[in-house]
Amino acid sequence: MKLSLKNLLPLSMVLIIAACKKDHNNNPPNNNTTPDLQQVTDGLISPVALVEPPDGSKRLFIVDQAGKIWIVQSDGTRSATPFIDLSSKIVALNPGYDERGLLGLAFHPDFKTNGKFYLFYTAPPRAGGPQPGASWSSLTRISQFTAAGGANTADPATEKVILEADHPQSNHNGGTIAFGPDGFLYISIGDGGNADDIGPGHVTDWYGTNAGGNGQDLYANLLGNILRIDVNSGSPYSIPADNPFVASSTAQKEIYAYGFRNPYRFSFDMGGSHQLFAGDAGQSLYEEIDLVTKGGNYGWNVREGAHCFSTDNDKQERTSCPTTDSAGKPLIDPIIELVNAANPKGGGVAVTIVGGNVYRGTQLPSYQGRYIFGIFSQDGKTNAKLYVADAANSGMWPYTELKPKSFPTDLGMYVKSIGQDQSGEIYVMTSMQQGPSGATGKVYKLIGTK
């Protein structure tokens, strides 16, 4: 998605219940590291997340933006009915392109015994708006649901609302929720939407040159941040004692890191030191992957990638800008930067970046410990690509294009998301449509081939 997803378009609610009969978890390891994509399932509308629950069932839960979650069983067949259907609870979507909908899923670490799982979705807006005469676009909602142990269906009536945030524009919704290695729930929310941080819902911040923006504000709302909360205590949650602004009397205490535009997809490394990676969609010049640390400021809208951003002309970098914020905290540069297709300097390769995962599987041994990510499209067409990056001790990480054997030029589709199972294998979610419509959505597994 032009996550800013600013160029995506939504779709009809037709679903084809077709399933691939290949065992998605029991493929034998292949020491030949030539990658390929193996179809897992198809007939989806707009698949935007994939999660395997920590219950040993080896089921894959696929989030469809249009409001349903589908299960691919361990034998490769897809359940005929959705695990849960929230299509009546989400805001009405534009089939040509929309960044709202059902966007994220996280299973409680003790899901096997407590049945708790959490969803990120955009509900219809509440009354009122960010300023007189303006209405909210939607309501970001994080809710807890409960399913019986091993069940293939869950009742929407078990919903317990955990957190809500009014969203002023229709884009930059973020959408990832995940439990970190510390047991806390992390949530990404975009900066409120609209290009250049203009329009109702963008507050004044410390950097007056760019006329404000939610990414650099810690006080007025939860927008433009990655949040961290404790759902195991409090009502409906509590703030972890070591959150960076827990002692502040004015800052939003849920904030874990800030300065983001649209951190649509983030993930924790399953191995190593369990680092947190976030893909943040740029405006018109640069796309970025950030290595996120507690209390970090990632620069938007002072900087786009590692460059000075201008709200006056988003196609031209400012000649200078601050390197620290008003509290003296450094504006942290990304570890990976891609040139946006709209960059007038040329050499653009991406419409929007799609954050991925560190590979920890067995199918591709030579990819072990390497970060795999993608782009929604190169230029707004069905020509997405995948990339693989290697860690660097300092500065930008080097990356190369990952070319699946069956897709040597490009994928011939839009990449909507990237996911990972409990074994560390990686999956790619695609569609032939920019928005949530049609039934061309597919899920592929990244495998090794001979």
C-alpha positions in Angstrom: 0.0 0.0 0.0 1.3 3.5 -0.4 1.4 3.2 3.0 1.5 6.3 3.3 -0.4 4.1 1.1 -1.4 7.1 -0.5 -1.9 5.7 -4.0 -3.8 2.5 -3.3 -7.4 1.8 -4.4 -10.2 -0.6 -2.5 -12.3 -3.6 -3.9 -15.5 -5.6 -3.7 -16.2 -8.2 -1.0 -16.1 -11.3 -3.1 -14.1 -14.1 -1.6 -13.1 -17.3 -3.4 -12.7 -20.1 -0.8 -9.9 -21.9 -2.6 -7.0 -23.5 -0.9 -3.6 -24.9 -1.9 -3.1 -28.4 -0.5 0.6 -28.1 0.2 1.9 -28.5 3.8 3.0 -25.0 4.7 5.0 -26.0 7.8 6.5 -29.3 7.0 8.5 -28.7 3.9 11.9 -30.3 4.4 14.9 -27.9 4.7 16.7 -27.2 1.5 20.4 -26.4 1.6 20.2 -24.9 -1.9 19.6 -21.2 -1.1 17.9 -20.3 -4.4 14.7 -18.7 -3.3 11.2 -19.1 -4.7 7.6 -18.4 -3.8 5.2 -21.2 -3.2 1.5 -20.4 -3.1 -0.2 -21.1 0.2 -3.7 -19.8 -0.6 -5.6 -17.5 -2.9 -9.1 -16.0 -3.4 -8.6 -13.3 -0.8 -9.6 -9.7 -1.1 -6.6 -7.8 0.4 -4.4 -9.9 2.7 -2.5 -7.6 5.0 -1.1 -9.7 7.8 -0.2 -13.3 8.6 0.3 -14.8 12.1 0.8 -18.3 13.5 -0.5 -18.6 17.1 1.9 -19.9 19.8 -0.2 -23.0 20.4 1.6 -25.7 18.4 -1.3 -26.1 16.0 0.8 -24.8 13.0 -2.3 -22.9 11.7 -1.7 -19.7 9.7 -4.2 -16.9 10.4 -4.5 -14.5 7.5 -6.0 -11.0 8.0 -8.0 -9.7 5.2 -8.3 -5.9 5.2 -12.0 -6.2 4.3 -12.8 -7.5 7.8 -12.3 -11.2 8.0 -9.5 -13.6 9.3 -9.0 -16.9 7.5 -7.2 -20.0 8.8 -4.9 -22.1 6.7 -4.7 -25.4 8.5 -1.4 -27.4 9.0 -2.4 -29.6 6.0 -2.6 -26.6 3.7 -6.4 -26.4 3.4 -8.2 -23.2 4.2 -11.2 -23.2 6.6 -14.5 -22.7 4.8 -15.7 -20.1 7.3 -13.6 -17.2 8.7 -12.1 -17.4 12.2 -13.8 -14.1 12.9 -15.8 -11.6 10.8 -15.5 -7.9 11.7 -16.7 -6.6 8.4 -19.8 -5.0 10.1 -17.6 -3.2 12.6 -15.0 -1.5 10.3 -15.5 1.8 8.6 -16.8 1.6 5.0 -13.8 1.1 2.7 -13.1 2.7 -0.7 -12.6 -0.3 -3.0 -10.2 1.6 -5.3 -7.7 2.4 -2.5 -7.9 2.5 1.3 -5.5 2.2 4.1 -8.2 1.6 6.7 -9.9 -1.7 7.6 -8.9 -4.7 9.6 -5.1 -4.3 9.7 -3.5 -6.3 12.5 -3.6 -9.4 14.7 -1.6 -10.5 17.7 -2.0 -13.6 19.8 -1.4 -13.4 23.5 1.8 -15.3 24.5 -0.4 -17.6 26.6 -3.1 -18.0 23.9 -2.9 -21.7 24.2 -4.4 -21.5 27.7 -6.2 -18.2 27.8 -7.5 -17.9 24.2 -6.9 -14.2 24.1 -6.0 -12.4 20.8 -5.9 -8.8 19.8 -7.1 -7.0 16.6 -6.3 -3.6 15.2 -9.1 -2.2 13.1 -10.6 1.2 12.0 -14.1 1.6 13.2 -16.5 4.3 12.0 -15.7 7.8 13.3 -17.0 9.2 16.6 -18.9 12.4 16.5 -16.9 15.6 16.3 -13.6 16.3 14.6 -10.1 17.6 14.9 -11.4 21.2 14.5 -14.7 23.0 14.1 -16.3 22.0 10.8 -14.1 19.0 10.2 -15.0 15.4 11.0 -12.9 12.4 12.0 -12.2 9.9 9.3 -12.2 6.8 11.5 -11.6 5.5 15.0 -8.5 3.4 15.5 -9.4 0.6 17.8 -7.4 -2.1 19.5 -9.6 -4.8 21.0 -9.2 -8.1 22.8 -11.2 -11.2 21.8 -11.3 -14.7 23.2 -11.5 -18.0 21.4 -11.9 -21.5 23.0 -8.7 -23.5 22.9 -8.0 -24.9 19.5 -11.2 -23.4 18.1 -11.4 -22.4 14.4 -13.9 -19.7 15.1 -14.2 -16.8 17.5 -17.2 -14.8 18.5 -17.1 -11.0 17.9 -19.3 -10.6 20.9 -16.3 -11.4 23.1 -14.8 -8.0 22.2 -13.2 -6.0 25.0 -12.0 -2.6 23.7 -8.5 -1.9 24.9 -7.4 1.4 23.3 -9.0 3.9 20.9 -7.7 6.9 19.0 -9.5 9.3 16.7 -8.0 9.5 13.2 -8.3 12.7 11.2 -7.6 11.6 7.7 -8.2 8.3 5.8 -4.6 7.3 5.4 -1.4 6.8 7.5 -3.2 4.4 9.9 -0.2 2.2 10.8 -1.7 -1.1 11.7 0.7 -3.5 13.3 0.2 -5.0 16.8 2.6 -7.5 18.2 3.8 -8.8 21.6 7.4 -8.0 22.2 9.9 -10.3 23.9 9.1 -8.4 27.1 5.5 -9.6 27.0 4.1 -6.1 26.3 1.8 -5.2 23.4 3.3 -2.9 20.8 1.1 -0.9 18.4 2.0 1.3 15.4 -0.2 4.3 14.5 0.6 6.6 11.6 0.7 10.4 11.9 -3.0 11.0 11.0 -2.7 11.2 7.2 -2.7 13.7 4.4 0.3 14.8 2.4 2.9 17.2 3.8 1.2 17.1 7.3 -1.4 19.7 6.3 -5.1 19.7 7.0 -7.2 19.2 10.1 -5.7 16.9 12.7 -2.1 17.9 12.5 -1.0 19.8 15.6 1.7 22.4 16.1 5.0 21.0 17.2 8.5 22.4 18.1 9.7 22.6 14.5 7.9 25.6 13.1 9.7 25.5 9.7 7.5 22.6 8.6 4.3 24.0 10.2 3.8 21.2 12.7 2.9 17.6 12.5 1.9 14.8 14.9 5.1 12.8 14.5 7.1 15.3 16.6 4.4 15.9 19.2 4.3 13.9 22.4 1.4 15.6 24.0 -1.8 16.1 22.0 -2.5 12.5 20.7 -1.0 9.1 20.0 -0.4 9.6 16.3 2.9 9.1 14.6 4.2 6.7 17.2 4.9 3.1 18.2 3.1 2.5 21.5 3.8 0.0 24.3 1.2 -1.1 26.8 0.7 -3.9 29.4 -2.6 -5.8 28.8 -1.9 -8.1 31.6 -2.6 -5.5 34.3 -4.7 -2.4 34.7 -8.1 -1.7 33.3 -8.1 -2.0 30.3 -4.3 -1.8 30.4 -1.4 -0.3 32.3 1.8 1.6 31.3 5.0 -0.4 31.6 7.2 1.1 34.3 10.1 1.7 32.0 8.2 3.4 29.2 10.2 6.5 28.2 7.7 9.1 29.2 6.1 7.3 32.2 7.3 10.0 34.6 6.1 12.9 32.4 3.1 14.9 33.6 2.2 16.0 30.0 3.5 13.5 27.4 1.4 10.5 26.3 2.8 7.7 28.5 1.9 4.9 26.0 4.6 6.2 23.5 7.6 3.9 23.1 9.1 5.6 20.0 8.1 8.5 17.9 8.8 10.6 14.8 7.1 8.3 12.3 5.0 9.0 9.2 3.2 5.7 8.6 4.9 2.7 10.3 2.6 0.3 8.6 4.5 -2.9 9.4 7.0 -3.6 12.1 8.4 -6.9 13.5 10.7 -8.3 16.2 13.6 -10.5 15.3 12.8 -14.0 16.6 16.5 -14.5 17.3 19.6 -12.5 18.2 18.8 -9.7 20.5 15.2 -9.5 19.3 15.6 -6.1 17.7 12.5 -4.1 16.5 12.4 -3.2 12.8 9.8 -0.8 11.4 9.1 0.2 7.8 8.0 3.8 7.6 6.4 5.1 4.4 7.8 8.3 3.0 6.2 11.2 1.2 7.7 11.7 -2.2 11.5 11.3 -2.0 12.6 8.4 0.4 11.3 5.2 2.0 12.9 3.8 5.1 13.4 0.9 7.5 14.2 1.9 11.1 15.8 0.0 13.9 13.6 1.1 16.7 14.8 1.7 20.3 13.0 2.8 23.4 12.5 6.6 23.4 13.9 7.1 19.9 12.9 9.9 17.7 12.9 8.9 14.0 12.7 12.3 12.5 9.4 12.8 10.7 8.5 15.5 9.6 11.8 17.2 10.1 13.5 14.5 8.1 12.4 12.0 5.4 14.8 9.2 5.5 18.2 10.7 6.2 17.3 13.9 4.4 15.8 17.3 5.3 12.1 17.4 4.5 10.1 20.4 3.3 6.3 20.8 3.7 6.6 23.7 1.3 7.7 21.5 -1.6 7.9 17.8 -0.9 9.8 17.2 -4.1 12.8 19.3 -3.0 14.9 18.7 0.1 15.6 21.5 2.5 19.3 22.5 2.5 19.5 22.2 6.2 17.4 21.0 9.2 18.0 20.1 12.9 19.7 16.9 13.9 18.2 16.9 17.4 14.7 17.7 18.6 13.8 20.4 21.1 14.7 18.1 24.0 18.1 17.5 22.6 17.3 13.9 21.4 19.0 12.9 18.2 16.8 12.4 15.1 17.7 8.8 14.3 18.4 8.0 10.7 17.1 4.8 9.1 19.2 1.7 8.6 17.8 1.1 5.1 16.7 3.8 2.6 15.1 3.5 -0.8 14.5 6.2 -3.3 10.9 6.9 -3.9 9.6 6.6 -7.5 8.5 10.3 -7.4 11.9 11.6 -6.5 12.9 14.1 -9.3 16.6 13.1 -8.8 15.7 9.8 -10.5 16.7 6.3 -9.6 13.5 5.7 -7.7 12.6 2.1 -7.0 9.5 2.2 -4.8 6.1 3.7 -4.4 5.9 2.5 -0.7 8.1 0.3 1.4 6.7 -2.7 3.2 8.5 -3.7 6.4 9.4 -7.3 6.7 11.2 -9.8 9.0 14.5 -11.2 9.9 14.7 -14.7 8.4 15.0 -17.4 11.1 13.7 -20.4 9.2 15.4 -23.5 7.7 14.3 -23.3 4.0 17.0 -20.9 3.0 20.1 -21.4 5.3 22.1 -18.7 3.5 19.4 -16.1 4.4 19.6 -16.9 8.2 19.7 -13.6 10.2 19.1 -11.4 7.1 16.3 -8.9 7.0 13.8 -9.5 4.2 11.4 -6.7 3.1 9.5 -5.5 0.1 7.9 -2.7 -1.8 4.2 -2.3 -2.6 5.1 -1.3 -6.2 7.9 0.2 -8.2 5.7 2.8 -9.9 2.1 2.2 -9.0 1.8 -0.8 -11.2 1.7 -4.6 -10.5 5.5 -4.9 -10.3 6.4 -5.2 -6.6 9.8 -6.5 -5.6 11.5 -8.1 -2.5 14.8 -7.2 -1.0 17.2 -8.7 1.5 19.5 -6.7 3.7 22.6 -7.5 5.8 23.4 -5.9 9.2 26.1 -3.2 9.2 28.0 -2.0 12.3 27.2 1.6 11.4 25.5 3.6 8.7 23.1 2.2 6.2 22.7 -1.6 5.8 23.6 -2.9 2.3 20.7 -4.6 0.5 20.1 -6.5 -2.7 17.1 -7.5 -4.7 15.7 -10.9 -3.8 14.6 -12.6 -7.0 12.4 -15.7 -6.5 13.1 -18.3 -9.2 9.5 -18.1 -10.6 9.5 -14.3 -10.6 12.9 -13.3 -12.0 11.9 -9.8 -13.2 9.3 -8.6 -10.6 6.4 -10.3 -8.7 3.8 -9.1 -11.2 1.6 -8.1 -8.2 1.3 -5.6 -5.5 2.9 -6.6 -2.1 0.4 -5.9 0.7 2.4 -7.3 3.6 5.1 -9.7 4.8 4.6 -12.2 7.7 6.4 -14.9 9.6 5.4 -18.2 11.2 6.6 -19.7 14.5 9.4 -21.6 12.6 10.9 -18.4 11.3 9.7 -18.9 7.7 8.5 -15.9 5.7 5.4 -15.3 3.8 4.4 -12.6 1.2 0.9 -11.3 0.8 -0.1 -10.0 -2.6 -3.0 -8.8 -4.8 -3.6 -7.6 -8.3 -5.6 -4.7 -6.9 -4.3 -1.7 -5.1 -7.3 -1.5 -2.8 -9.5 -3.9 -0.9 -11.6 -5.2 -3.7 -11.9 -8.3 -6.0 -10.6 -11.7 -5.1 -7.0 -11.7 -6.4 -5.3 -11.7 -3.0 -2.8 -14.5 -2.5 -0.4 -15.7 0.1 3.0 -17.2 -0.8 5.7 -18.9 1.3 9.4 -18.1 0.6 11.1 -21.4 0.1 14.4 -22.9 -1.1 14.6 -24.6 -4.5 17.0 -26.9 -6.2 
